Amino acid sequence: MDELRALFWGTFILALAFTSFIASLLLFASGRTIRPRYPSPDRQDALVHLAVLRLSGPER
């Protein structure tokens, strides 16, 4: 009876591990990775940042 119980728990743990592995593949290995989208830099924004960098350079 102990061998049967051990076989049951072993099979249960293996099935749980296999199911978790498949679920992680479906969730994280898909091409639908969620990444933050940053707006493309505008030319005017780039000029403002360049002016700030010039002012914060050797003039400090």
VMD Tcl script that draws the C-alpha trace (Angstrom):
set ca {
  {0.00 0.00 0.00}
  {2.89 2.40 0.73}
  {4.36 1.76 -2.70}
  {1.04 2.63 -4.33}
  {0.77 5.84 -2.32}
  {4.35 6.80 -3.24}
  {3.62 6.06 -6.90}
  {0.51 8.25 -6.75}
  {2.37 11.21 -5.17}
  {5.28 10.84 -7.57}
  {2.96 10.84 -10.55}
  {1.05 13.80 -9.13}
  {4.23 15.85 -8.64}
  {5.49 15.01 -12.13}
  {2.14 15.99 -13.67}
  {2.13 19.25 -11.73}
  {5.68 20.07 -12.83}
  {4.88 19.27 -16.47}
  {1.70 21.38 -16.36}
  {3.60 24.30 -14.81}
  {6.28 24.05 -17.48}
  {3.73 24.09 -20.31}
  {1.84 26.99 -18.71}
  {5.05 29.02 -18.38}
  {5.87 28.36 -22.04}
  {2.44 29.54 -23.10}
  {2.60 32.65 -20.95}
  {6.17 33.85 -21.43}
  {7.51 32.37 -24.65}
  {4.87 33.86 -26.88}
  {5.54 36.77 -29.17}
  {3.21 39.00 -27.19}
  {5.78 40.37 -24.80}
  {4.48 43.48 -23.07}
  {7.01 46.29 -23.24}
  {6.52 49.95 -22.48}
  {6.17 52.11 -25.55}
  {8.07 55.35 -25.49}
  {7.01 58.15 -27.78}
  {9.45 58.88 -30.56}
  {11.55 61.92 -29.78}
  {10.40 65.07 -31.48}
  {12.90 67.38 -33.19}
  {11.90 70.28 -30.95}
  {12.36 68.12 -27.84}
  {15.81 67.11 -29.07}
  {16.79 70.77 -29.54}
  {15.56 71.63 -26.03}
  {17.57 68.77 -24.53}
  {20.64 69.83 -26.48}
  {20.30 73.39 -25.17}
  {20.02 72.09 -21.61}
  {23.12 69.93 -22.07}
  {25.05 72.92 -23.42}
  {24.06 75.02 -20.42}
  {24.95 72.32 -17.91}
  {28.38 71.66 -19.41}
  {31.43 73.85 -18.65}
  {29.31 76.82 -17.49}
  {28.71 75.22 -14.11}
}
mol new
graphics top color blue
foreach p $ca { graphics top sphere $p radius 0.5 }
foreach p [lrange $ca 0 end-1] q [lrange $ca 1 end] { graphics top cylinder $p $q radius 0.2 }
display resetview
